[in-house]
Amino acid sequence: MAVPKLEKPQPVTQPPIKVAELCGWSGCYCNSGEVDVGSLGVGCNIKHQTACCTNVPATAAYGECKWVGTASTCNPDCPSGFPTKTVSTTRGAGGEQPCIIGDKSYCCREINT
């Protein structure tokens, strides 16, 4: 009995996500429907500018955690929507101004397992 010839399956493709259409320098803070993906140490009256992306499945993970605390005096508690403190540091996100007293906290949503 001859073994049937199998054809190579074709990959399922989706159109590529164009990051330039999803992300940009927003100013000091991200707007509703956006997630904070980083910052730069220039711009705004708080001396840092925020890179924001539209909150879609490809960027949603960035919205699961956030830095809390404002320089120069920090020591924030995590807010109710982001109750899990994962790390504390004087700097926070890349371009944010450092704390002189206390730390900024990186707080995450509760993980449902």
TIVO-2410 file (N, C-alpha, C; in nm, 3 decimals):
# residues 113
REC num residu      c1      c2      c3 atome chaine
REC   1      M   0.085  -0.116   0.000     N      A
REC   1      M   0.000   0.000   0.000    CA      A
REC   1      M   0.090   0.123   0.000     C      A
REC   2      A   0.061   0.216  -0.087     N      A
REC   2      A   0.140   0.338  -0.098    CA      A
REC   2      A   0.102   0.438   0.011     C      A
REC   3      V   0.201   0.505   0.063     N      A
REC   3      V   0.177   0.608   0.165    CA      A
REC   3      V   0.130   0.734   0.093     C      A
REC   4      P   0.017   0.794   0.138     N      A
REC   4      P  -0.031   0.913   0.069    CA      A
REC   4      P   0.066   1.030   0.088     C      A
REC   5      K   0.078   1.109  -0.016     N      A
REC   5      K   0.165   1.226  -0.011    CA      A
REC   5      K   0.094   1.338   0.064     C      A
REC   6      L   0.160   1.392   0.167     N      A
REC   6      L   0.101   1.501   0.244    CA      A
REC   6      L   0.151   1.634   0.189     C      A
REC   7      E   0.061   1.725   0.175     N      A
REC   7      E   0.100   1.857   0.128    CA      A
REC   7      E   0.143   1.941   0.248     C      A
REC   8      K   0.241   2.027   0.225     N      A
REC   8      K   0.290   2.115   0.330    CA      A
REC   8      K   0.181   2.216   0.366     C      A
REC   9      P   0.144   2.222   0.496     N      A
REC   9      P   0.039   2.318   0.534    CA      A
REC   9      P   0.087   2.461   0.515     C      A
REC  10      Q  -0.003   2.546   0.477     N      A
REC  10      Q   0.029   2.687   0.459    CA      A
REC  10      Q   0.011   2.759   0.593     C      A
REC  11      P   0.104   2.844   0.631     N      A
REC  11      P   0.091   2.915   0.759    CA      A
REC  11      P  -0.026   3.013   0.755     C      A
REC  12      V  -0.089   3.026   0.869     N      A
REC  12      V  -0.196   3.124   0.882    CA      A
REC  12      V  -0.129   3.258   0.907     C      A
REC  13      T  -0.161   3.355   0.827     N      A
REC  13      T  -0.096   3.485   0.843    CA      A
REC  13      T  -0.199   3.591   0.876     C      A
REC  14      Q  -0.155   3.687   0.951     N      A
REC  14      Q  -0.237   3.802   0.984    CA      A
REC  14      Q  -0.159   3.925   0.940     C      A
REC  15      P  -0.229   4.031   0.908     N      A
REC  15      P  -0.155   4.150   0.868    CA      A
REC  15      P  -0.065   4.197   0.983     C      A
REC  16      P   0.056   4.243   0.952     N      A
REC  16      P   0.146   4.288   1.059    CA      A
REC  16      P   0.090   4.411   1.131     C      A
REC  17      I   0.120   4.417   1.259     N      A
REC  17      I   0.080   4.534   1.337    CA      A
REC  17      I   0.180   4.644   1.309     C      A
REC  18      K   0.133   4.759   1.272     N      A
REC  18      K   0.220   4.872   1.244    CA      A
REC  18      K   0.231   4.957   1.370     C      A
REC  19      V   0.342   4.938   1.441     N      A
REC  19      V   0.361   5.005   1.569    CA      A
REC  19      V   0.349   5.157   1.553     C      A
REC  20      A   0.397   5.210   1.444     N      A
REC  20      A   0.390   5.355   1.424    CA      A
REC  20      A   0.248   5.407   1.425     C      A
REC  21      E   0.153   5.323   1.389     N      A
REC  21      E   0.013   5.363   1.390    CA      A
REC  21      E  -0.050   5.349   1.528     C      A
REC  22      L   0.013   5.270   1.615     N      A
REC  22      L  -0.041   5.244   1.748    CA      A
REC  22      L   0.023   5.329   1.857     C      A
REC  23      C   0.146   5.372   1.835     N      A
REC  23      C   0.224   5.435   1.941    CA      A
REC  23      C   0.277   5.572   1.903     C      A
REC  24      G   0.303   5.652   2.006     N      A
REC  24      G   0.362   5.782   1.982    CA      A
REC  24      G   0.393   5.851   2.114     C      A
REC  25      W   0.460   5.965   2.103     N      A
REC  25      W   0.491   6.046   2.221    CA      A
REC  25      W   0.367   6.127   2.253     C      A
REC  26      S   0.309   6.099   2.369     N      A
REC  26      S   0.180   6.156   2.403    CA      A
REC  26      S   0.190   6.286   2.480     C      A
REC  27      G   0.298   6.310   2.545     N      A
REC  27      G   0.309   6.424   2.635    CA      A
REC  27      G   0.342   6.372   2.773     C      A
REC  28      C   0.283   6.430   2.874     N      A
REC  28      C   0.315   6.392   3.012    CA      A
REC  28      C   0.254   6.259   3.053     C      A
REC  29      Y   0.131   6.234   3.013     N      A
REC  29      Y   0.060   6.113   3.056    CA      A
REC  29      Y  -0.016   6.054   2.938     C      A
REC  30      C  -0.045   5.925   2.946     N      A
REC  30      C  -0.124   5.859   2.842    CA      A
REC  30      C  -0.272   5.893   2.860     C      A
REC  31      N  -0.344   5.890   2.751     N      A
REC  31      N  -0.488   5.915   2.751    CA      A
REC  31      N  -0.563   5.786   2.779     C      A
REC  32      S  -0.691   5.797   2.806     N      A
REC  32      S  -0.778   5.681   2.823    CA      A
REC  32      S  -0.771   5.597   2.696     C      A
REC  33      G  -0.762   5.466   2.711     N      A
REC  33      G  -0.753   5.377   2.596    CA      A
REC  33      G  -0.611   5.355   2.546     C      A
REC  34      E  -0.512   5.411   2.619     N      A
REC  34      E  -0.372   5.394   2.583    CA      A
REC  34      E  -0.298   5.329   2.700     C      A
REC  35      V  -0.182   5.270   2.670     N      A
REC  35      V  -0.095   5.213   2.773    CA      A
REC  35      V   0.042   5.280   2.764     C      A
REC  36      D   0.104   5.300   2.879     N      A
REC  36      D   0.236   5.362   2.891    CA      A
REC  36      D   0.341   5.255   2.861     C      A
REC  37      V   0.425   5.278   2.760     N      A
REC  37      V   0.527   5.180   2.725    CA      A
REC  37      V   0.669   5.229   2.753     C      A
REC  38      G   0.684   5.352   2.800     N      A
REC  38      G   0.816   5.403   2.832    CA      A
REC  38      G   0.816   5.553   2.847     C      A
REC  39      S   0.931   5.608   2.877     N      A
REC  39      S   0.939   5.753   2.893    CA      A
REC  39      S   1.077   5.803   2.856     C      A
REC  40      L   1.085   5.932   2.839     N      A
REC  40      L   1.207   6.000   2.799    CA      A
REC  40      L   1.228   6.116   2.894     C      A
REC  41      G   1.350   6.144   2.931     N      A
REC  41      G   1.379   6.244   3.033    CA      A
REC  41      G   1.374   6.388   2.986     C      A
REC  42      V   1.288   6.421   2.893     N      A
REC  42      V   1.271   6.559   2.847    CA      A
REC  42      V   1.123   6.586   2.821     C      A
REC  43      G   1.086   6.714   2.820     N      A
REC  43      G   0.950   6.751   2.784    CA      A
REC  43      G   0.858   6.764   2.903     C      A
REC  44      C   0.746   6.828   2.883     N      A
REC  44      C   0.642   6.848   2.983    CA      A
REC  44      C   0.694   6.928   3.103     C      A
REC  45      N   0.601   6.973   3.183     N      A
REC  45      N   0.639   7.049   3.302    CA      A
REC  45      N   0.691   6.958   3.412     C      A
REC  46      I   0.675   6.827   3.397     N      A
REC  46      I   0.728   6.734   3.497    CA      A
REC  46      I   0.860   6.673   3.450     C      A
REC  47      K   0.915   6.728   3.343     N      A
REC  47      K   1.047   6.692   3.291    CA      A
REC  47      K   1.059   6.550   3.241     C      A
REC  48      H   0.951   6.491   3.196     N      A
REC  48      H   0.961   6.366   3.120    CA      A
REC  48      H   0.842   6.355   3.026     C      A
REC  49      Q   0.865   6.285   2.917     N      A
REC  49      Q   0.763   6.266   2.816    CA      A
REC  49      Q   0.731   6.117   2.810     C      A
REC  50      T   0.604   6.084   2.789     N      A
REC  50      T   0.560   5.946   2.792    CA      A
REC  50      T   0.529   5.892   2.653     C      A
REC  51      A   0.577   5.771   2.626     N      A
REC  51      A   0.543   5.701   2.502    CA      A
REC  51      A   0.419   5.617   2.530     C      A
REC  52      C   0.314   5.637   2.452     N      A
REC  52      C   0.188   5.567   2.473    CA      A
REC  52      C   0.147   5.491   2.348     C      A
REC  53      C   0.083   5.376   2.368     N      A
REC  53      C   0.031   5.297   2.257    CA      A
REC  53      C  -0.117   5.272   2.280     C      A
REC  54      T  -0.192   5.261   2.170     N      A
REC  54      T  -0.332   5.223   2.179    CA      A
REC  54      T  -0.340   5.087   2.247     C      A
REC  55      N  -0.433   5.070   2.339     N      A
REC  55      N  -0.448   4.945   2.413    CA      A
REC  55      N  -0.521   4.843   2.326     C      A
REC  56      V  -0.443   4.758   2.260     N      A
REC  56      V  -0.493   4.648   2.178    CA      A
REC  56      V  -0.427   4.521   2.230     C      A
REC  57      P  -0.469   4.402   2.186     N      A
REC  57      P  -0.408   4.280   2.241    CA      A
REC  57      P  -0.254   4.278   2.234     C      A
REC  58      A  -0.196   4.334   2.131     N      A
REC  58      A  -0.050   4.333   2.118    CA      A
REC  58      A   0.020   4.421   2.220     C      A
REC  59      T  -0.048   4.519   2.276     N      A
REC  59      T   0.014   4.611   2.372    CA      A
REC  59      T  -0.048   4.600   2.511     C      A
REC  60      A  -0.150   4.518   2.528     N      A
REC  60      A  -0.225   4.512   2.654    CA      A
REC  60      A  -0.142   4.478   2.775     C      A
REC  61      A  -0.037   4.397   2.760     N      A
REC  61      A   0.045   4.359   2.875    CA      A
REC  61      A   0.106   4.480   2.944     C      A
REC  62      Y   0.135   4.586   2.868     N      A
REC  62      Y   0.191   4.707   2.927    CA      A
REC  62      Y   0.094   4.772   3.025     C      A
REC  63      G  -0.034   4.748   3.008     N      A
REC  63      G  -0.134   4.806   3.096    CA      A
REC  63      G  -0.159   4.729   3.224     C      A
REC  64      E  -0.090   4.617   3.242     N      A
REC  64      E  -0.111   4.534   3.361    CA      A
REC  64      E  -0.032   4.585   3.481     C      A
REC  65      C   0.066   4.671   3.459     N      A
REC  65      C   0.147   4.727   3.567    CA      A
REC  65      C   0.173   4.874   3.539     C      A
REC  66      K   0.205   4.949   3.643     N      A
REC  66      K   0.241   5.089   3.622    CA      A
REC  66      K   0.326   5.140   3.739     C      A
REC  67      W   0.405   5.244   3.710     N      A
REC  67      W   0.484   5.310   3.812    CA      A
REC  67      W   0.394   5.410   3.884     C      A
REC  68      V   0.404   5.414   4.016     N      A
REC  68      V   0.330   5.513   4.094    CA      A
REC  68      V   0.428   5.587   4.184     C      A
REC  69      G   0.401   5.713   4.205     N      A
REC  69      G   0.487   5.798   4.286    CA      A
REC  69      G   0.538   5.913   4.204     C      A
REC  70      T   0.542   6.030   4.263     N      A
REC  70      T   0.585   6.151   4.194    CA      A
REC  70      T   0.704   6.212   4.266     C      A
REC  71      A   0.810   6.240   4.189     N      A
REC  71      A   0.928   6.302   4.247    CA      A
REC  71      A   0.891   6.442   4.293     C      A
REC  72      S   0.945   6.496   4.388     N      A
REC  72      S   1.069   6.458   4.452    CA      A
REC  72      S   1.047   6.375   4.579     C      A
REC  73      T   0.932   6.385   4.641     N      A
REC  73      T   0.902   6.303   4.758    CA      A
REC  73      T   0.808   6.191   4.716     C      A
REC  74      C   0.850   6.068   4.732     N      A
REC  74      C   0.772   5.955   4.681    CA      A
REC  74      C   0.709   5.876   4.796     C      A
REC  75      N   0.728   5.747   4.803     N      A
REC  75      N   0.669   5.656   4.902    CA      A
REC  75      N   0.521   5.629   4.878     C      A
REC  76      P   0.481   5.598   4.758     N      A
REC  76      P   0.341   5.573   4.732    CA      A
REC  76      P   0.297   5.432   4.772     C      A
REC  77      D   0.171   5.421   4.804     N      A
REC  77      D   0.109   5.290   4.819    CA      A
REC  77      D   0.054   5.253   4.681     C      A
REC  78      C   0.043   5.126   4.654     N      A
REC  78      C  -0.015   5.085   4.527    CA      A
REC  78      C  -0.165   5.113   4.530     C      A
REC  79      P  -0.221   5.163   4.419     N      A
REC  79      P  -0.365   5.192   4.414    CA      A
REC  79      P  -0.447   5.064   4.409     C      A
REC  80      S  -0.575   5.074   4.440     N      A
REC  80      S  -0.660   4.956   4.450    CA      A
REC  80      S  -0.667   4.875   4.321     C      A
REC  81      G  -0.661   4.937   4.205     N      A
REC  81      G  -0.666   4.862   4.080    CA      A
REC  81      G  -0.536   4.791   4.045     C      A
REC  82      F  -0.427   4.829   4.113     N      A
REC  82      F  -0.294   4.772   4.091    CA      A
REC  82      F  -0.232   4.741   4.227     C      A
REC  83      P  -0.287   4.645   4.302     N      A
REC  83      P  -0.249   4.627   4.442    CA      A
REC  83      P  -0.116   4.555   4.469     C      A
REC  84      T  -0.055   4.495   4.368     N      A
REC  84      T   0.063   4.414   4.391    CA      A
REC  84      T   0.191   4.491   4.360     C      A
REC  85      K   0.268   4.523   4.465     N      A
REC  85      K   0.396   4.593   4.446    CA      A
REC  85      K   0.501   4.490   4.408     C      A
REC  86      T   0.566   4.510   4.292     N      A
REC  86      T   0.668   4.415   4.247    CA      A
REC  86      T   0.809   4.464   4.275     C      A
REC  87      V   0.830   4.596   4.272     N      A
REC  87      V   0.962   4.651   4.298    CA      A
REC  87      V   0.948   4.798   4.334     C      A
REC  88      S   1.045   4.850   4.406     N      A
REC  88      S   1.051   4.993   4.438    CA      A
REC  88      S   1.191   5.044   4.407     C      A
REC  89      T   1.199   5.167   4.358     N      A
REC  89      T   1.327   5.226   4.322    CA      A
REC  89      T   1.314   5.378   4.321     C      A
REC  90      T   1.423   5.448   4.330     N      A
REC  90      T   1.416   5.595   4.329    CA      A
REC  90      T   1.387   5.650   4.190     C      A
REC  91      R   1.417   5.576   4.084     N      A
REC  91      R   1.404   5.627   3.948    CA      A
REC  91      R   1.269   5.601   3.883     C      A
REC  92      G   1.212   5.486   3.898     N      A
REC  92      G   1.088   5.454   3.826    CA      A
REC  92      G   1.118   5.429   3.680     C      A
REC  93      A   1.025   5.465   3.594     N      A
REC  93      A   1.042   5.443   3.450    CA      A
REC  93      A   1.156   5.529   3.397     C      A
REC  94      G   1.213   5.486   3.287     N      A
REC  94      G   1.332   5.545   3.227    CA      A
REC  94      G   1.354   5.694   3.239     C      A
REC  95      G   1.264   5.776   3.190     N      A
REC  95      G   1.289   5.919   3.187    CA      A
REC  95      G   1.231   5.999   3.302     C      A
REC  96      E   1.165   5.933   3.396     N      A
REC  96      E   1.104   6.007   3.507    CA      A
REC  96      E   1.209   6.065   3.599     C      A
REC  97      Q   1.175   6.174   3.663     N      A
REC  97      Q   1.265   6.236   3.760    CA      A
REC  97      Q   1.278   6.147   3.882     C      A
REC  98      P   1.398   6.139   3.941     N      A
REC  98      P   1.418   6.051   4.057    CA      A
REC  98      P   1.359   6.108   4.185     C      A
REC  99      C   1.331   6.017   4.277     N      A
REC  99      C   1.285   6.057   4.410    CA      A
REC  99      C   1.404   6.107   4.490     C      A
REC 100      I   1.385   6.212   4.566     N      A
REC 100      I   1.487   6.258   4.660    CA      A
REC 100      I   1.464   6.190   4.793     C      A
REC 101      I   1.338   6.174   4.829     N      A
REC 101      I   1.300   6.103   4.951    CA      A
REC 101      I   1.206   5.990   4.910     C      A
REC 102      G   1.236   5.868   4.953     N      A
REC 102      G   1.149   5.755   4.925    CA      A
REC 102      G   1.172   5.692   4.789     C      A
REC 103      D   1.078   5.609   4.748     N      A
REC 103      D   1.087   5.533   4.624    CA      A
REC 103      D   0.957   5.542   4.546     C      A
REC 104      K   0.966   5.514   4.417     N      A
REC 104      K   0.849   5.491   4.333    CA      A
REC 104      K   0.824   5.341   4.335     C      A
REC 105      S   0.701   5.301   4.317     N      A
REC 105      S   0.665   5.158   4.319    CA      A
REC 105      S   0.611   5.116   4.184     C      A
REC 106      Y   0.648   4.994   4.143     N      A
REC 106      Y   0.593   4.934   4.021    CA      A
REC 106      Y   0.484   4.840   4.067     C      A
REC 107      C   0.359   4.878   4.040     N      A
REC 107      C   0.243   4.807   4.091    CA      A
REC 107      C   0.168   4.737   3.978     C      A
REC 108      C   0.122   4.615   4.005     N      A
REC 108      C   0.054   4.537   3.903    CA      A
REC 108      C  -0.086   4.496   3.948     C      A
REC 109      R  -0.168   4.466   3.848     N      A
REC 109      R  -0.302   4.413   3.876    CA      A
REC 109      R  -0.287   4.277   3.941     C      A
REC 110      E  -0.393   4.231   4.007     N      A
REC 110      E  -0.390   4.097   4.064    CA      A
REC 110      E  -0.390   3.996   3.951     C      A
REC 111      I  -0.314   3.890   3.969     N      A
REC 111      I  -0.308   3.784   3.868    CA      A
REC 111      I  -0.412   3.680   3.905     C      A
REC 112      N  -0.505   3.654   3.813     N      A
REC 112      N  -0.606   3.551   3.834    CA      A
REC 112      N  -0.555   3.421   3.775     C      A
REC 113      T  -0.539   3.323   3.861     N      A
REC 113      T  -0.488   3.194   3.814    CA      A
REC 113      T  -0.595   3.091   3.806     C      A
***
